Amino acid sequence: MWQGGIDDDWLLAVVSALAEYPERIQKIFSRVDEKKGIYEFEMWSQGKATKVVIDDKIPVNPSGQETFAGQAEWTGALWATLLEKASAKFFGTYSDLNRGHG
């Protein structure tokens, strides 16, 4: 995984820590429909849970490379990229992930 066009290294640190516990990765998804490309996350803030639903369309630049965090090249894992997209939706936009200001 690589950091893309925003300064969300705090989120990528969370992703790295989560990757140490593969059994917990499945727990971040509350609903998955891979055929339709729909993913639901349960995000928490100030003691309240919020459902965040996203699709699997990932922003890319004109050369086809992911604009933000890219998927793991060695495994093709997409969960971290989807988590970043869900976090961007939860906090407002990808820009709102900059330096944890979401």
Backbone as XML, in Angstrom:
<?xml version="1.0"?>
<chain id="A" units="angstrom">
  <residue number="1" name="MET">
    <atom name="N" x="0.845" y="-1.170" z="0.000"/>
    <atom name="CA" x="0.000" y="0.000" z="0.000"/>
    <atom name="C" x="0.886" y="1.227" z="0.000"/>
  </residue>
  <residue number="2" name="TRP">
    <atom name="N" x="0.476" y="2.236" z="-0.724"/>
    <atom name="CA" x="1.237" y="3.471" z="-0.776"/>
    <atom name="C" x="0.309" y="4.635" z="-0.487"/>
  </residue>
  <residue number="3" name="GLN">
    <atom name="N" x="0.882" y="5.699" z="0.030"/>
    <atom name="CA" x="0.105" y="6.895" z="0.334"/>
    <atom name="C" x="-0.032" y="7.708" z="-0.938"/>
  </residue>
  <residue number="4" name="GLY">
    <atom name="N" x="-1.249" y="8.076" z="-1.244"/>
    <atom name="CA" x="-1.529" y="8.810" z="-2.475"/>
    <atom name="C" x="-1.456" y="10.306" z="-2.291"/>
  </residue>
  <residue number="5" name="GLY">
    <atom name="N" x="-2.441" y="11.022" z="-2.837"/>
    <atom name="CA" x="-2.393" y="12.469" z="-2.928"/>
    <atom name="C" x="-2.838" y="13.240" z="-1.707"/>
  </residue>
  <residue number="6" name="ILE">
    <atom name="N" x="-3.091" y="12.576" z="-0.590"/>
    <atom name="CA" x="-3.492" y="13.310" z="0.606"/>
    <atom name="C" x="-2.604" y="12.904" z="1.771"/>
  </residue>
  <residue number="7" name="ASP">
    <atom name="N" x="-2.603" y="13.727" z="2.804"/>
    <atom name="CA" x="-1.754" y="13.500" z="3.964"/>
    <atom name="C" x="-2.566" y="12.787" z="5.047"/>
  </residue>
  <residue number="8" name="ASP">
    <atom name="N" x="-2.907" y="11.521" z="4.772"/>
    <atom name="CA" x="-3.670" y="10.759" z="5.753"/>
    <atom name="C" x="-2.834" y="9.622" z="6.327"/>
  </residue>
  <residue number="9" name="ASP">
    <atom name="N" x="-1.561" y="9.934" z="6.598"/>
    <atom name="CA" x="-0.683" y="8.908" z="7.132"/>
    <atom name="C" x="-1.182" y="8.368" z="8.469"/>
  </residue>
  <residue number="10" name="TRP">
    <atom name="N" x="-1.941" y="9.159" z="9.215"/>
    <atom name="CA" x="-2.533" y="8.671" z="10.460"/>
    <atom name="C" x="-3.475" y="7.500" z="10.176"/>
  </residue>
  <residue number="11" name="LEU">
    <atom name="N" x="-4.249" y="7.587" z="9.086"/>
    <atom name="CA" x="-5.162" y="6.509" z="8.712"/>
    <atom name="C" x="-4.370" y="5.304" z="8.210"/>
  </residue>
  <residue number="12" name="LEU">
    <atom name="N" x="-3.325" y="5.551" z="7.454"/>
    <atom name="CA" x="-2.508" y="4.449" z="6.962"/>
    <atom name="C" x="-1.792" y="3.737" z="8.109"/>
  </residue>
  <residue number="13" name="ALA">
    <atom name="N" x="-1.485" y="4.454" z="9.192"/>
    <atom name="CA" x="-0.914" y="3.814" z="10.378"/>
    <atom name="C" x="-1.945" y="2.880" z="11.014"/>
  </residue>
  <residue number="14" name="VAL">
    <atom name="N" x="-3.195" y="3.311" z="11.045"/>
    <atom name="CA" x="-4.272" y="2.461" z="11.558"/>
    <atom name="C" x="-4.403" y="1.211" z="10.692"/>
  </residue>
  <residue number="15" name="VAL">
    <atom name="N" x="-4.370" y="1.397" z="9.373"/>
    <atom name="CA" x="-4.463" y="0.277" z="8.434"/>
    <atom name="C" x="-3.310" y="-0.699" z="8.665"/>
  </residue>
  <residue number="16" name="SER">
    <atom name="N" x="-2.115" y="-0.178" z="8.846"/>
    <atom name="CA" x="-0.946" y="-1.035" z="9.081"/>
    <atom name="C" x="-1.103" y="-1.836" z="10.360"/>
  </residue>
  <residue number="17" name="ALA">
    <atom name="N" x="-1.594" y="-1.185" z="11.404"/>
    <atom name="CA" x="-1.795" y="-1.890" z="12.670"/>
    <atom name="C" x="-2.877" y="-2.956" z="12.520"/>
  </residue>
  <residue number="18" name="LEU">
    <atom name="N" x="-3.938" y="-2.628" z="11.816"/>
    <atom name="CA" x="-5.028" y="-3.581" z="11.600"/>
    <atom name="C" x="-4.556" y="-4.783" z="10.790"/>
  </residue>
  <residue number="19" name="ALA">
    <atom name="N" x="-3.669" y="-4.554" z="9.852"/>
    <atom name="CA" x="-3.156" y="-5.637" z="9.005"/>
    <atom name="C" x="-2.394" y="-6.688" z="9.815"/>
  </residue>
  <residue number="20" name="GLU">
    <atom name="N" x="-1.931" y="-6.329" z="11.006"/>
    <atom name="CA" x="-1.252" y="-7.284" z="11.870"/>
    <atom name="C" x="-2.210" y="-8.325" z="12.440"/>
  </residue>
  <residue number="21" name="TYR">
    <atom name="N" x="-3.512" y="-8.078" z="12.337"/>
    <atom name="CA" x="-4.537" y="-8.967" z="12.881"/>
    <atom name="C" x="-5.567" y="-9.283" z="11.797"/>
  </residue>
  <residue number="22" name="PRO">
    <atom name="N" x="-5.236" y="-10.174" z="10.868"/>
    <atom name="CA" x="-6.124" y="-10.464" z="9.737"/>
    <atom name="C" x="-7.554" y="-10.840" z="10.134"/>
  </residue>
  <residue number="23" name="GLU">
    <atom name="N" x="-7.712" y="-11.482" z="11.279"/>
    <atom name="CA" x="-9.060" y="-11.865" z="11.705"/>
    <atom name="C" x="-9.939" y="-10.655" z="12.011"/>
  </residue>
  <residue number="24" name="ARG">
    <atom name="N" x="-9.326" y="-9.529" z="12.302"/>
    <atom name="CA" x="-10.088" y="-8.304" z="12.598"/>
    <atom name="C" x="-10.493" y="-7.549" z="11.335"/>
  </residue>
  <residue number="25" name="ILE">
    <atom name="N" x="-9.826" y="-7.815" z="10.244"/>
    <atom name="CA" x="-10.134" y="-7.105" z="9.002"/>
    <atom name="C" x="-11.572" y="-7.371" z="8.577"/>
  </residue>
  <residue number="26" name="GLN">
    <atom name="N" x="-12.020" y="-8.624" z="8.681"/>
    <atom name="CA" x="-13.401" y="-8.942" z="8.314"/>
    <atom name="C" x="-14.402" y="-8.222" z="9.195"/>
  </residue>
  <residue number="27" name="LYS">
    <atom name="N" x="-14.023" y="-7.912" z="10.425"/>
    <atom name="CA" x="-14.942" y="-7.258" z="11.352"/>
    <atom name="C" x="-15.202" y="-5.790" z="11.006"/>
  </residue>
  <residue number="28" name="ILE">
    <atom name="N" x="-14.349" y="-5.173" z="10.181"/>
    <atom name="CA" x="-14.592" y="-3.767" z="9.849"/>
    <atom name="C" x="-15.716" y="-3.610" z="8.834"/>
  </residue>
  <residue number="29" name="PHE">
    <atom name="N" x="-16.047" y="-4.704" z="8.146"/>
    <atom name="CA" x="-17.152" y="-4.684" z="7.192"/>
    <atom name="C" x="-18.408" y="-5.192" z="7.886"/>
  </residue>
  <residue number="30" name="SER">
    <atom name="N" x="-19.481" y="-4.408" z="7.903"/>
    <atom name="CA" x="-20.711" y="-4.898" z="8.507"/>
    <atom name="C" x="-21.607" y="-5.571" z="7.472"/>
  </residue>
  <residue number="31" name="ARG">
    <atom name="N" x="-21.374" y="-5.278" z="6.173"/>
    <atom name="CA" x="-22.119" y="-5.949" z="5.100"/>
    <atom name="C" x="-21.305" y="-5.829" z="3.825"/>
  </residue>
  <residue number="32" name="VAL">
    <atom name="N" x="-21.282" y="-6.911" z="3.045"/>
    <atom name="CA" x="-20.523" y="-6.930" z="1.794"/>
    <atom name="C" x="-21.372" y="-7.593" z="0.721"/>
  </residue>
  <residue number="33" name="ASP">
    <atom name="N" x="-21.450" y="-6.951" z="-0.441"/>
    <atom name="CA" x="-22.060" y="-7.565" z="-1.627"/>
    <atom name="C" x="-21.075" y="-7.358" z="-2.763"/>
  </residue>
  <residue number="34" name="GLU">
    <atom name="N" x="-20.124" y="-8.295" z="-2.897"/>
    <atom name="CA" x="-19.059" y="-8.148" z="-3.889"/>
    <atom name="C" x="-19.596" y="-8.134" z="-5.314"/>
  </residue>
  <residue number="35" name="LYS">
    <atom name="N" x="-20.663" y="-8.866" z="-5.585"/>
    <atom name="CA" x="-21.227" y="-8.898" z="-6.941"/>
    <atom name="C" x="-21.723" y="-7.523" z="-7.366"/>
  </residue>
  <residue number="36" name="LYS">
    <atom name="N" x="-22.312" y="-6.789" z="-6.428"/>
    <atom name="CA" x="-22.812" y="-5.438" z="-6.719"/>
    <atom name="C" x="-21.769" y="-4.367" z="-6.417"/>
  </residue>
  <residue number="37" name="GLY">
    <atom name="N" x="-20.669" y="-4.747" z="-5.767"/>
    <atom name="CA" x="-19.634" y="-3.787" z="-5.414"/>
    <atom name="C" x="-20.057" y="-2.844" z="-4.306"/>
  </residue>
  <residue number="38" name="ILE">
    <atom name="N" x="-20.831" y="-3.338" z="-3.351"/>
    <atom name="CA" x="-21.343" y="-2.532" z="-2.243"/>
    <atom name="C" x="-20.705" y="-3.017" z="-0.937"/>
  </residue>
  <residue number="39" name="TYR">
    <atom name="N" x="-20.219" y="-2.067" z="-0.161"/>
    <atom name="CA" x="-19.569" y="-2.388" z="1.118"/>
    <atom name="C" x="-20.108" y="-1.462" z="2.193"/>
  </residue>
  <residue number="40" name="GLU">
    <atom name="N" x="-20.415" y="-2.021" z="3.343"/>
    <atom name="CA" x="-20.924" y="-1.228" z="4.462"/>
    <atom name="C" x="-19.959" y="-1.359" z="5.635"/>
  </residue>
  <residue number="41" name="PHE">
    <atom name="N" x="-19.629" y="-0.239" z="6.202"/>
    <atom name="CA" x="-18.752" y="-0.174" z="7.374"/>
    <atom name="C" x="-19.540" y="0.419" z="8.534"/>
  </residue>
  <residue number="42" name="GLU">
    <atom name="N" x="-19.174" y="0.022" z="9.729"/>
    <atom name="CA" x="-19.712" y="0.673" z="10.914"/>
    <atom name="C" x="-18.595" y="1.543" z="11.472"/>
  </residue>
  <residue number="43" name="MET">
    <atom name="N" x="-18.775" y="2.846" z="11.386"/>
    <atom name="CA" x="-17.764" y="3.800" z="11.848"/>
    <atom name="C" x="-18.250" y="4.406" z="13.168"/>
  </residue>
  <residue number="44" name="TRP">
    <atom name="N" x="-17.294" y="4.668" z="14.052"/>
    <atom name="CA" x="-17.628" y="5.182" z="15.376"/>
    <atom name="C" x="-17.005" y="6.554" z="15.605"/>
  </residue>
  <residue number="45" name="SER">
    <atom name="N" x="-17.772" y="7.430" z="16.226"/>
    <atom name="CA" x="-17.263" y="8.735" z="16.633"/>
    <atom name="C" x="-18.027" y="9.186" z="17.875"/>
  </residue>
  <residue number="46" name="GLN">
    <atom name="N" x="-17.306" y="9.553" z="18.884"/>
    <atom name="CA" x="-17.872" y="10.048" z="20.135"/>
    <atom name="C" x="-18.945" y="9.112" z="20.691"/>
  </residue>
  <residue number="47" name="GLY">
    <atom name="N" x="-18.661" y="7.810" z="20.635"/>
    <atom name="CA" x="-19.551" y="6.815" z="21.210"/>
    <atom name="C" x="-20.766" y="6.458" z="20.382"/>
  </residue>
  <residue number="48" name="LYS">
    <atom name="N" x="-20.869" y="7.012" z="19.176"/>
    <atom name="CA" x="-22.020" y="6.721" z="18.323"/>
    <atom name="C" x="-21.577" y="6.000" z="17.060"/>
  </residue>
  <residue number="49" name="ALA">
    <atom name="N" x="-22.309" y="4.946" z="16.713"/>
    <atom name="CA" x="-22.028" y="4.195" z="15.490"/>
    <atom name="C" x="-22.815" y="4.786" z="14.329"/>
  </residue>
  <residue number="50" name="THR">
    <atom name="N" x="-22.180" y="4.835" z="13.171"/>
    <atom name="CA" x="-22.818" y="5.298" z="11.945"/>
    <atom name="C" x="-22.498" y="4.301" z="10.846"/>
  </residue>
  <residue number="51" name="LYS">
    <atom name="N" x="-23.512" y="3.885" z="10.100"/>
    <atom name="CA" x="-23.304" y="3.001" z="8.959"/>
    <atom name="C" x="-22.850" y="3.846" z="7.773"/>
  </residue>
  <residue number="52" name="VAL">
    <atom name="N" x="-21.777" y="3.417" z="7.125"/>
    <atom name="CA" x="-21.255" y="4.102" z="5.946"/>
    <atom name="C" x="-21.242" y="3.087" z="4.806"/>
  </residue>
  <residue number="53" name="VAL">
    <atom name="N" x="-21.988" y="3.392" z="3.746"/>
    <atom name="CA" x="-22.084" y="2.494" z="2.605"/>
    <atom name="C" x="-21.346" y="3.133" z="1.427"/>
  </residue>
  <residue number="54" name="ILE">
    <atom name="N" x="-20.463" y="2.337" z="0.799"/>
    <atom name="CA" x="-19.709" y="2.815" z="-0.356"/>
    <atom name="C" x="-19.783" y="1.778" z="-1.472"/>
  </residue>
  <residue number="55" name="ASP">
    <atom name="N" x="-19.370" y="2.202" z="-2.656"/>
    <atom name="CA" x="-19.230" y="1.251" z="-3.760"/>
    <atom name="C" x="-17.747" y="0.975" z="-3.968"/>
  </residue>
  <residue number="56" name="ASP">
    <atom name="N" x="-17.444" y="0.111" z="-4.905"/>
    <atom name="CA" x="-16.047" y="-0.266" z="-5.122"/>
    <atom name="C" x="-15.365" y="0.536" z="-6.228"/>
  </residue>
  <residue number="57" name="LYS">
    <atom name="N" x="-15.945" y="1.653" z="-6.609"/>
    <atom name="CA" x="-15.326" y="2.513" z="-7.616"/>
    <atom name="C" x="-14.273" y="3.389" z="-6.932"/>
  </residue>
  <residue number="58" name="ILE">
    <atom name="N" x="-13.018" y="3.181" z="-7.312"/>
    <atom name="CA" x="-11.906" y="3.867" z="-6.676"/>
    <atom name="C" x="-11.409" y="4.972" z="-7.601"/>
  </residue>
  <residue number="59" name="PRO">
    <atom name="N" x="-11.236" y="6.207" z="-7.086"/>
    <atom name="CA" x="-10.744" y="7.304" z="-7.938"/>
    <atom name="C" x="-9.349" y="6.996" z="-8.487"/>
  </residue>
  <residue number="60" name="VAL">
    <atom name="N" x="-9.162" y="7.250" z="-9.777"/>
    <atom name="CA" x="-7.865" y="7.054" z="-10.420"/>
    <atom name="C" x="-7.480" y="8.316" z="-11.185"/>
  </residue>
  <residue number="61" name="ASN">
    <atom name="N" x="-6.177" y="8.462" z="-11.446"/>
    <atom name="CA" x="-5.702" y="9.588" z="-12.239"/>
    <atom name="C" x="-5.753" y="9.202" z="-13.725"/>
  </residue>
  <residue number="62" name="PRO">
    <atom name="N" x="-5.421" y="10.118" z="-14.621"/>
    <atom name="CA" x="-5.512" y="9.808" z="-16.052"/>
    <atom name="C" x="-4.694" y="8.597" z="-16.504"/>
  </residue>
  <residue number="63" name="SER">
    <atom name="N" x="-3.649" y="8.240" z="-15.754"/>
    <atom name="CA" x="-2.852" y="7.075" z="-16.143"/>
    <atom name="C" x="-3.412" y="5.772" z="-15.557"/>
  </residue>
  <residue number="64" name="GLY">
    <atom name="N" x="-4.521" y="5.869" z="-14.814"/>
    <atom name="CA" x="-5.163" y="4.687" z="-14.269"/>
    <atom name="C" x="-4.681" y="4.266" z="-12.900"/>
  </residue>
  <residue number="65" name="GLN">
    <atom name="N" x="-3.784" y="5.032" z="-12.303"/>
    <atom name="CA" x="-3.274" y="4.726" z="-10.964"/>
    <atom name="C" x="-4.212" y="5.314" z="-9.912"/>
  </residue>
  <residue number="66" name="GLU">
    <atom name="N" x="-4.409" y="4.578" z="-8.798"/>
    <atom name="CA" x="-5.271" y="5.084" z="-7.732"/>
    <atom name="C" x="-4.810" y="6.463" z="-7.294"/>
  </residue>
  <residue number="67" name="THR">
    <atom name="N" x="-5.766" y="7.366" z="-7.095"/>
    <atom name="CA" x="-5.451" y="8.742" z="-6.721"/>
    <atom name="C" x="-5.019" y="8.835" z="-5.268"/>
  </residue>
  <residue number="68" name="PHE">
    <atom name="N" x="-5.595" y="8.023" z="-4.430"/>
    <atom name="CA" x="-5.286" y="8.079" z="-3.011"/>
    <atom name="C" x="-4.508" y="6.819" z="-2.643"/>
  </residue>
  <residue number="69" name="ALA">
    <atom name="N" x="-4.770" y="6.192" z="-1.526"/>
    <atom name="CA" x="-4.021" y="4.991" z="-1.159"/>
    <atom name="C" x="-4.318" y="3.885" z="-2.168"/>
  </residue>
  <residue number="70" name="GLY">
    <atom name="N" x="-3.280" y="3.225" z="-2.602"/>
    <atom name="CA" x="-3.457" y="2.149" z="-3.582"/>
    <atom name="C" x="-3.573" y="0.799" z="-2.907"/>
  </residue>
  <residue number="71" name="GLN">
    <atom name="N" x="-4.086" y="-0.169" z="-3.656"/>
    <atom name="CA" x="-4.211" y="-1.507" z="-3.095"/>
    <atom name="C" x="-2.845" y="-2.169" z="-3.003"/>
  </residue>
  <residue number="72" name="ALA">
    <atom name="N" x="-2.752" y="-3.142" z="-2.150"/>
    <atom name="CA" x="-1.495" y="-3.852" z="-1.929"/>
    <atom name="C" x="-1.086" y="-4.579" z="-3.202"/>
  </residue>
  <residue number="73" name="GLU">
    <atom name="N" x="0.073" y="-4.229" z="-3.719"/>
    <atom name="CA" x="0.529" y="-4.811" z="-4.974"/>
    <atom name="C" x="0.816" y="-6.301" z="-4.845"/>
  </residue>
  <residue number="74" name="TRP">
    <atom name="N" x="1.327" y="-6.734" z="-3.710"/>
    <atom name="CA" x="1.733" y="-8.126" z="-3.568"/>
    <atom name="C" x="0.553" y="-9.065" z="-3.319"/>
  </residue>
  <residue number="75" name="THR">
    <atom name="N" x="-0.573" y="-8.556" z="-2.821"/>
    <atom name="CA" x="-1.720" y="-9.421" z="-2.558"/>
    <atom name="C" x="-2.948" y="-9.027" z="-3.367"/>
  </residue>
  <residue number="76" name="GLY">
    <atom name="N" x="-2.975" y="-7.803" z="-3.859"/>
    <atom name="CA" x="-4.162" y="-7.317" z="-4.554"/>
    <atom name="C" x="-5.286" y="-6.959" z="-3.599"/>
  </residue>
  <residue number="77" name="ALA">
    <atom name="N" x="-4.993" y="-6.945" z="-2.287"/>
    <atom name="CA" x="-6.014" y="-6.653" z="-1.285"/>
    <atom name="C" x="-6.555" y="-5.244" z="-1.462"/>
  </residue>
  <residue number="78" name="LEU">
    <atom name="N" x="-7.859" y="-5.144" z="-1.408"/>
    <atom name="CA" x="-8.520" y="-3.862" z="-1.630"/>
    <atom name="C" x="-9.131" y="-3.298" z="-0.349"/>
  </residue>
  <residue number="79" name="TRP">
    <atom name="N" x="-9.114" y="-4.059" z="0.734"/>
    <atom name="CA" x="-9.822" y="-3.638" z="1.938"/>
    <atom name="C" x="-9.336" y="-2.298" z="2.475"/>
  </residue>
  <residue number="80" name="ALA">
    <atom name="N" x="-8.039" y="-2.037" z="2.424"/>
    <atom name="CA" x="-7.514" y="-0.780" z="2.973"/>
    <atom name="C" x="-7.966" y="0.410" z="2.124"/>
  </residue>
  <residue number="81" name="THR">
    <atom name="N" x="-8.006" y="0.241" z="0.811"/>
    <atom name="CA" x="-8.478" y="1.297" z="-0.081"/>
    <atom name="C" x="-9.952" y="1.570" z="0.169"/>
  </residue>
  <residue number="82" name="LEU">
    <atom name="N" x="-10.732" y="0.508" z="0.389"/>
    <atom name="CA" x="-12.156" y="0.681" z="0.698"/>
    <atom name="C" x="-12.345" y="1.352" z="2.054"/>
  </residue>
  <residue number="83" name="LEU">
    <atom name="N" x="-11.515" y="0.991" z="3.031"/>
    <atom name="CA" x="-11.599" y="1.634" z="4.343"/>
    <atom name="C" x="-11.279" y="3.121" z="4.235"/>
  </residue>
  <residue number="84" name="GLU">
    <atom name="N" x="-10.283" y="3.472" z="3.407"/>
    <atom name="CA" x="-9.964" y="4.889" z="3.214"/>
    <atom name="C" x="-11.142" y="5.619" z="2.576"/>
  </residue>
  <residue number="85" name="LYS">
    <atom name="N" x="-11.783" y="4.992" z="1.585"/>
    <atom name="CA" x="-12.934" y="5.625" z="0.930"/>
    <atom name="C" x="-14.087" y="5.794" z="1.917"/>
  </residue>
  <residue number="86" name="ALA">
    <atom name="N" x="-14.346" y="4.773" z="2.750"/>
    <atom name="CA" x="-15.402" y="4.876" z="3.750"/>
    <atom name="C" x="-15.082" y="5.975" z="4.769"/>
  </residue>
  <residue number="87" name="SER">
    <atom name="N" x="-13.824" y="6.081" z="5.155"/>
    <atom name="CA" x="-13.414" y="7.134" z="6.096"/>
    <atom name="C" x="-13.603" y="8.511" z="5.488"/>
  </residue>
  <residue number="88" name="ALA">
    <atom name="N" x="-13.265" y="8.650" z="4.207"/>
    <atom name="CA" x="-13.465" y="9.933" z="3.523"/>
    <atom name="C" x="-14.942" y="10.305" z="3.507"/>
  </residue>
  <residue number="89" name="LYS">
    <atom name="N" x="-15.807" y="9.339" z="3.258"/>
    <atom name="CA" x="-17.249" y="9.614" z="3.264"/>
    <atom name="C" x="-17.722" y="9.965" z="4.673"/>
  </residue>
  <residue number="90" name="PHE">
    <atom name="N" x="-17.216" y="9.249" z="5.663"/>
    <atom name="CA" x="-17.605" y="9.481" z="7.054"/>
    <atom name="C" x="-17.212" y="10.882" z="7.512"/>
  </residue>
  <residue number="91" name="PHE">
    <atom name="N" x="-15.986" y="11.303" z="7.161"/>
    <atom name="CA" x="-15.493" y="12.613" z="7.582"/>
    <atom name="C" x="-15.891" y="13.735" z="6.637"/>
  </residue>
  <residue number="92" name="GLY">
    <atom name="N" x="-16.384" y="13.411" z="5.450"/>
    <atom name="CA" x="-16.848" y="14.442" z="4.509"/>
    <atom name="C" x="-16.267" y="14.260" z="3.121"/>
  </residue>
  <residue number="93" name="THR">
    <atom name="N" x="-14.934" y="14.343" z="2.999"/>
    <atom name="CA" x="-14.251" y="14.203" z="1.714"/>
    <atom name="C" x="-12.862" y="13.603" z="1.969"/>
  </residue>
  <residue number="94" name="TYR">
    <atom name="N" x="-12.185" y="13.222" z="0.878"/>
    <atom name="CA" x="-10.803" y="12.764" z="1.032"/>
    <atom name="C" x="-9.946" y="13.872" z="1.635"/>
  </residue>
  <residue number="95" name="SER">
    <atom name="N" x="-10.179" y="15.108" z="1.245"/>
    <atom name="CA" x="-9.394" y="16.229" z="1.782"/>
    <atom name="C" x="-9.541" y="16.358" z="3.290"/>
  </residue>
  <residue number="96" name="ASP">
    <atom name="N" x="-10.709" y="15.971" z="3.812"/>
    <atom name="CA" x="-10.939" y="16.057" z="5.243"/>
    <atom name="C" x="-10.134" y="15.038" z="6.039"/>
  </residue>
  <residue number="97" name="LEU">
    <atom name="N" x="-9.490" y="14.091" z="5.344"/>
    <atom name="CA" x="-8.622" y="13.121" z="6.018"/>
    <atom name="C" x="-7.222" y="13.679" z="6.247"/>
  </residue>
  <residue number="98" name="ASN">
    <atom name="N" x="-6.910" y="14.823" z="5.651"/>
    <atom name="CA" x="-5.586" y="15.416" z="5.789"/>
    <atom name="C" x="-5.220" y="15.633" z="7.239"/>
  </residue>
  <residue number="99" name="ARG">
    <atom name="N" x="-4.130" y="15.011" z="7.630"/>
    <atom name="CA" x="-3.551" y="15.194" z="8.967"/>
    <atom name="C" x="-4.552" y="14.988" z="10.091"/>
  </residue>
  <residue number="100" name="GLY">
    <atom name="N" x="-5.558" y="14.142" z="9.860"/>
    <atom name="CA" x="-6.503" y="13.820" z="10.913"/>
    <atom name="C" x="-7.495" y="14.908" z="11.236"/>
  </residue>
  <residue number="101" name="HIS">
    <atom name="N" x="-7.718" y="15.835" z="10.320"/>
    <atom name="CA" x="-8.635" y="16.937" z="10.591"/>
    <atom name="C" x="-10.089" y="16.597" z="10.302"/>
  </residue>
  <residue number="102" name="GLY">
    <atom name="N" x="-10.378" y="15.324" z="10.073"/>
    <atom name="CA" x="-11.737" y="14.903" z="9.761"/>
    <atom name="C" x="-12.672" y="15.081" z="10.921"/>
  </residue>
</chain>
